[in-house]
């Protein structure tokens, strides 16, 4: 384009316009825009090779043609939400649990080659899902760590979150300088200290005696400080404010959260638990029914009605006189109120009479 201006000013107007036009065409051919919505960056390539350099959003000059082949690979760098399907786990007591896990992460512009090597967005999603599945399965079934019964698993949300963050971030997390597992140290250094579960008490002591013995030979203050830092990291990542770099995948982990650890609703354990709850509710309802009937009969007898009359009045009030009869109060079977309740009524009234 500069050559065109020279010809235009000093030589030939025609040649000047020609070179000026060619310059403008070249300028248009090399001017490219890296989108800002959604946010993108460009991984620079030279002759098809990634150089490691990046170009940020906005207009830039490229030459994706011979002899330069200077170009970029566009990479979307907005936050990615990844909700994994509920992971089904089996604890050592063979209970089937489900654990829904959700993550938020962002491609790391300073490790964009690693991100592309991991397969970009699709590849990273698959890798993260595989890591989560494998680590959760190992944690749930291990006899050395994790819950040993489903009751322990349901209460182990923080522990499961910590082991997943550690599995995903790997060596990028600061090491805890102790041979005691981190989830045990989390409980030990809680304020106040959390009580161990049954399986933990059997191994570490009902009041963490073995933990105390071990860390007394280590640097207690250093361990406690490291646990505080790790706990703070986990809280930030659970809330979605994490900035944990994972360079091997080329991403920054912003959030990893477990909503809840629940019994799989399709499992036999879930059905048994539902049946148990149902039976407990029925027992409470029957007891309440029994007390109400007794109260009514007692009030009526105090008003001068005979026991038989009181029974009949209660039965009529409950619209059961025409179909069911109440037997003698000492041995009745109140079919309308559940088998054997009449006997219970008699006992309650007898106790009230004695008092």
C-alpha positions as CSV (number, residue, x, y, z in Angstrom):
1,X,0.0,0.0,0.0
2,X,3.0,2.3,0.7
3,X,4.4,1.5,-2.7
4,X,1.1,2.5,-4.2
5,X,1.3,5.9,-2.5
6,X,4.8,6.5,-3.9
7,X,3.6,5.7,-7.5
8,X,0.5,7.8,-6.9
9,X,2.5,10.9,-5.8
10,X,5.6,10.7,-8.0
11,X,5.2,8.3,-10.9
12,X,1.9,7.2,-12.3
13,X,-1.6,7.7,-11.1
14,X,-2.7,4.4,-12.6
15,X,0.1,2.4,-11.1
16,X,-0.5,4.2,-7.8
17,X,-4.1,3.3,-7.8
18,X,-3.2,-0.3,-8.7
19,X,-0.7,-0.8,-5.9
20,X,-3.0,1.1,-3.4
21,X,-5.8,-1.3,-4.3
22,X,-3.6,-4.3,-3.9
23,X,-2.5,-3.0,-0.5
24,X,-6.1,-2.5,0.6
25,X,-7.0,-6.0,-0.6
26,X,-4.0,-7.4,1.4
27,X,-5.0,-5.5,4.4
28,X,-8.6,-6.8,4.2
29,X,-7.3,-10.3,3.7
30,X,-5.1,-10.3,6.8
31,X,-7.5,-8.4,9.2
32,X,-9.3,-10.9,11.4
33,X,-11.6,-10.5,14.5
34,X,-11.4,-12.8,17.5
35,X,-14.9,-12.8,19.0
36,X,-15.6,-11.2,22.4
37,X,-19.1,-12.6,22.8
38,X,-18.8,-15.4,23.7
39,X,-15.3,-14.8,24.9
40,X,-12.6,-16.4,22.7
41,X,-8.8,-16.3,22.4
42,X,-6.7,-17.4,19.5
43,X,-3.9,-20.0,19.8
44,X,-1.3,-18.8,17.3
45,X,-0.1,-21.2,14.6
46,X,2.8,-20.8,12.2
47,X,2.9,-23.1,9.2
48,X,0.3,-25.2,11.1
49,X,2.3,-25.5,14.3
50,X,1.0,-24.1,17.6
51,X,3.6,-21.7,18.9
52,X,2.2,-21.3,22.4
53,X,1.5,-17.6,21.9
54,X,-2.1,-16.3,22.1
55,X,-4.1,-13.4,20.7
56,X,-6.8,-11.9,22.8
57,X,-10.3,-10.9,21.6
58,X,-10.6,-8.1,19.1
59,X,-9.1,-7.2,15.7
60,X,-5.7,-8.5,14.7
61,X,-3.6,-9.1,11.6
62,X,-3.0,-12.7,10.4
63,X,-1.7,-14.2,7.2
64,X,-3.3,-17.6,6.7
65,X,-1.9,-18.0,3.2
66,X,1.4,-18.8,1.4
67,X,4.1,-18.1,2.2
68,X,3.2,-17.1,5.8
69,X,0.5,-19.5,7.0
70,X,0.3,-17.3,10.2
71,X,-3.1,-18.1,11.7
72,X,-5.0,-18.8,15.0
73,X,-7.1,-21.6,16.4
74,X,-10.2,-20.0,18.1
75,X,-10.8,-21.3,21.6
76,X,-14.0,-20.5,23.5
77,X,-12.9,-19.5,27.1
78,X,-16.2,-18.9,28.8
79,X,-17.0,-20.8,32.0
80,X,-18.3,-24.4,31.4
81,X,-20.9,-25.9,33.6
82,X,-20.8,-29.7,33.8
83,X,-23.5,-31.6,35.6
84,X,-22.7,-35.3,35.8
85,X,-25.4,-37.8,36.1
86,X,-25.8,-39.2,39.6
87,X,-23.0,-41.6,40.2
88,X,-24.1,-44.9,41.6
89,X,-21.8,-46.3,44.3
90,X,-21.8,-49.5,46.4
91,X,-20.4,-49.2,50.0
92,X,-18.7,-52.2,51.8
93,X,-22.1,-53.1,53.3
94,X,-23.4,-53.4,49.7
95,X,-25.7,-50.4,50.0
96,X,-26.3,-48.7,46.7
97,X,-26.0,-44.9,46.8
98,X,-26.2,-42.1,44.3
99,X,-24.0,-39.0,44.2
100,X,-24.8,-36.1,41.9
101,X,-21.6,-34.1,41.1
102,X,-21.5,-30.7,39.3
103,X,-18.4,-28.8,38.1
104,X,-17.6,-25.4,36.6
105,X,-14.3,-24.8,34.9
106,X,-12.7,-22.4,32.5
107,X,-10.0,-23.0,29.8
108,X,-6.7,-21.6,31.0
109,X,-5.2,-19.2,28.5
110,X,-1.7,-19.7,29.9
111,X,-2.0,-23.5,29.2
112,X,-4.0,-23.4,26.0
113,X,-1.8,-26.1,24.3
114,X,-2.5,-28.5,27.1
115,X,-6.2,-27.7,26.8
116,X,-6.1,-28.5,23.0
117,X,-4.0,-31.6,23.6
118,X,-6.7,-32.8,26.0
119,X,-9.3,-32.6,23.2
120,X,-10.7,-29.2,23.9
121,X,-14.0,-28.8,25.6
122,X,-15.4,-32.3,24.7
123,X,-12.2,-34.1,25.7
124,X,-11.9,-32.3,29.0
125,X,-15.5,-33.0,29.9
126,X,-14.9,-36.8,29.2
127,X,-11.7,-36.8,31.2
128,X,-13.2,-35.0,34.2
129,X,-16.2,-37.4,34.2
130,X,-13.9,-40.5,34.1
131,X,-11.8,-39.1,37.0
132,X,-14.9,-38.4,39.1
133,X,-16.4,-41.9,38.5
134,X,-13.2,-43.8,39.2
135,X,-12.3,-41.9,42.3
136,X,-15.8,-42.0,43.8
137,X,-16.0,-45.7,43.2
138,X,-12.7,-46.4,44.8
139,X,-13.5,-44.2,47.8
140,X,-16.9,-45.9,48.4
141,X,-15.6,-49.5,48.2
142,X,-12.3,-49.1,50.0
143,X,-11.7,-50.7,53.3
144,X,-8.9,-48.3,54.1
145,X,-10.7,-45.0,53.5
146,X,-14.2,-43.7,52.9
147,X,-17.5,-44.9,54.5
148,X,-17.8,-48.5,55.7
149,X,-21.6,-48.4,55.9
150,X,-24.3,-46.4,54.1
151,X,-25.1,-44.3,57.2
152,X,-21.5,-43.1,57.2
153,X,-21.6,-42.4,53.4
154,X,-24.7,-40.2,53.7
155,X,-22.9,-38.0,56.2
156,X,-19.6,-37.8,54.2
157,X,-20.4,-35.0,51.7
158,X,-17.4,-32.9,52.8
159,X,-15.0,-35.9,52.7
160,X,-16.2,-36.9,49.2
161,X,-15.8,-33.3,47.9
162,X,-12.3,-33.2,49.3
163,X,-11.2,-36.4,47.7
164,X,-12.7,-35.4,44.3
165,X,-10.9,-32.0,44.3
166,X,-7.7,-33.7,45.2
167,X,-8.2,-36.3,42.4
168,X,-8.9,-33.6,39.8
169,X,-6.3,-31.1,40.9
170,X,-3.6,-33.7,41.7
171,X,-0.2,-32.4,42.6
172,X,-1.4,-28.8,42.2
173,X,-2.8,-28.9,45.7
174,X,-0.4,-28.2,48.6
175,X,0.6,-31.4,50.2
176,X,-0.6,-32.1,53.8
177,X,2.6,-33.0,55.8
178,X,1.2,-35.9,57.7
179,X,0.7,-39.7,57.2
180,X,-2.8,-39.3,58.7
181,X,-5.4,-39.2,55.9
182,X,-6.6,-35.7,55.1
183,X,-10.3,-36.4,55.8
184,X,-9.4,-37.7,59.3
185,X,-7.4,-34.5,60.0
186,X,-10.3,-32.4,58.8
187,X,-12.4,-33.9,61.6
188,X,-9.6,-33.9,64.2
189,X,-8.9,-30.2,63.6
190,X,-12.5,-29.1,63.5
191,X,-13.7,-26.7,66.2
192,X,-15.0,-28.5,68.2
193,X,-13.4,-31.8,67.0
194,X,-15.9,-34.0,65.2
195,X,-16.6,-37.4,66.7
196,X,-15.3,-40.3,64.7
197,X,-17.8,-42.7,63.0
198,X,-17.9,-46.3,64.2
199,X,-15.4,-47.6,61.7
200,X,-13.1,-44.6,62.3
201,X,-13.3,-45.0,66.1
202,X,-12.2,-48.7,65.7
203,X,-9.1,-47.6,63.8
204,X,-8.2,-44.2,65.3
205,X,-9.8,-44.3,68.7
206,X,-13.0,-43.0,70.1
207,X,-11.3,-39.7,70.9
208,X,-8.8,-39.8,68.1
209,X,-6.1,-41.2,70.4
210,X,-4.0,-42.7,67.5
211,X,-4.2,-39.4,65.5
212,X,-2.9,-37.6,68.6
213,X,0.0,-40.0,68.9
214,X,1.0,-39.7,65.3
215,X,0.9,-35.9,64.9
216,X,2.7,-35.5,68.3
217,X,5.7,-36.9,66.4
218,X,5.1,-34.6,63.4
219,X,5.0,-30.8,63.0
220,X,1.5,-30.2,64.5
221,X,1.4,-26.5,63.7
222,X,2.5,-27.0,60.1
223,X,-0.2,-29.7,59.7
224,X,-2.9,-27.5,61.2
225,X,-2.0,-24.6,59.0
226,X,-2.0,-26.8,55.9
227,X,-5.5,-28.2,56.9
228,X,-6.8,-24.6,57.3
229,X,-5.6,-23.7,53.8
230,X,-7.0,-26.9,52.3
231,X,-10.4,-26.4,54.0
232,X,-10.5,-22.8,52.7
233,X,-9.7,-24.0,49.2
234,X,-12.5,-26.6,49.3
235,X,-15.0,-24.0,50.6
236,X,-14.1,-21.6,47.8
237,X,-14.3,-24.3,45.1
238,X,-17.6,-25.6,46.5
239,X,-19.1,-22.1,46.4
240,X,-18.0,-21.5,42.8
241,X,-15.2,-19.1,43.6
242,X,-12.3,-21.4,43.1
243,X,-9.2,-20.5,41.0
244,X,-7.5,-23.9,41.2
245,X,-5.2,-24.3,38.1
246,X,-5.0,-27.7,36.6
247,X,-2.3,-27.3,33.9
248,X,-2.3,-30.9,32.8
249,X,-5.8,-30.3,31.4
250,X,-5.3,-26.6,30.6
251,X,-8.2,-25.5,32.8
252,X,-9.0,-23.6,36.0
253,X,-11.4,-25.4,38.3
254,X,-13.9,-22.9,39.6
255,X,-16.5,-25.1,41.3
256,X,-16.9,-28.8,42.3
257,X,-19.9,-29.5,44.4
258,X,-21.8,-32.6,45.6
259,X,-25.5,-31.8,46.3
260,X,-26.2,-34.7,48.6
261,X,-25.3,-38.4,49.0
262,X,-28.6,-40.4,49.0
263,X,-29.7,-44.0,48.9
264,X,-30.5,-45.0,45.3
265,X,-34.3,-44.9,45.1
266,X,-34.4,-48.1,43.0
267,X,-32.4,-50.1,45.5
268,X,-33.7,-52.7,48.0
269,X,-32.3,-50.6,50.8
270,X,-34.4,-47.6,49.7
271,X,-37.5,-49.7,49.5
272,X,-36.9,-51.1,53.0
273,X,-36.3,-47.6,54.4
274,X,-39.5,-46.3,52.9
275,X,-41.4,-49.3,54.3
276,X,-39.8,-48.6,57.7
277,X,-40.9,-45.0,57.6
278,X,-44.4,-46.0,56.5
279,X,-44.7,-48.4,59.4
280,X,-43.5,-45.9,61.9
281,X,-46.0,-43.4,60.7
282,X,-48.8,-45.9,60.9
283,X,-47.8,-46.8,64.4
284,X,-47.9,-43.1,65.4
285,X,-51.3,-42.7,63.7
286,X,-52.7,-45.8,65.4
287,X,-51.4,-44.6,68.8
288,X,-53.0,-41.2,68.2
289,X,-56.3,-42.8,67.2
290,X,-56.2,-45.0,70.3
291,X,-55.7,-42.0,72.6
292,X,-58.5,-40.0,70.9
293,X,-61.0,-42.9,71.3
294,X,-60.1,-43.4,74.9
295,X,-60.5,-39.6,75.6
296,X,-64.0,-39.6,74.0
297,X,-65.1,-42.7,75.9
298,X,-63.7,-41.3,79.2
299,X,-65.5,-38.0,78.7
300,X,-68.8,-39.6,77.9
301,X,-68.7,-41.9,81.0
302,X,-68.0,-38.8,83.2
303,X,-71.1,-37.3,81.7
304,X,-73.2,-40.2,83.1
305,X,-73.3,-42.5,80.1
306,X,-72.7,-46.1,80.6
307,X,-69.6,-47.7,79.1
308,X,-71.8,-49.4,76.5
309,X,-73.5,-46.2,75.6
310,X,-70.3,-44.3,75.4
311,X,-68.9,-47.0,73.0
312,X,-72.0,-46.8,70.8
313,X,-71.8,-43.0,70.7
314,X,-68.2,-43.0,69.7
315,X,-68.9,-45.6,67.0
316,X,-71.8,-43.6,65.6
317,X,-69.8,-40.4,65.6
318,X,-67.2,-42.2,63.5
319,X,-69.8,-43.6,61.1
320,X,-69.0,-47.2,61.8
321,X,-72.1,-48.3,63.8
322,X,-73.9,-49.8,60.7
323,X,-71.0,-51.9,59.6
324,X,-68.9,-52.8,62.7
325,X,-69.7,-53.4,66.3
326,X,-67.6,-52.6,69.4
327,X,-67.4,-55.6,71.7
328,X,-67.2,-55.5,75.5
329,X,-64.5,-53.0,76.5
330,X,-62.5,-55.7,78.3
331,X,-61.9,-57.7,75.1
332,X,-63.1,-55.7,72.2
333,X,-61.6,-55.8,68.8
334,X,-62.2,-52.4,67.3
335,X,-62.0,-53.4,63.6
336,X,-62.6,-49.8,62.6
337,X,-59.5,-48.7,64.6
338,X,-57.1,-51.6,63.9
339,X,-56.9,-55.1,65.2
340,X,-56.3,-55.4,68.9
341,X,-56.9,-51.7,69.6
342,X,-59.9,-52.5,71.8
343,X,-57.6,-54.4,74.2
344,X,-55.3,-51.4,74.3
345,X,-58.3,-49.0,75.0
346,X,-59.3,-51.2,77.9
347,X,-55.8,-51.1,79.4
348,X,-55.5,-47.3,79.0
349,X,-58.9,-46.8,80.6
350,X,-58.0,-49.1,83.4
351,X,-54.8,-47.2,84.1
352,X,-56.7,-43.9,84.1
353,X,-59.3,-45.4,86.5
354,X,-56.5,-46.5,88.9
355,X,-54.9,-43.1,88.8
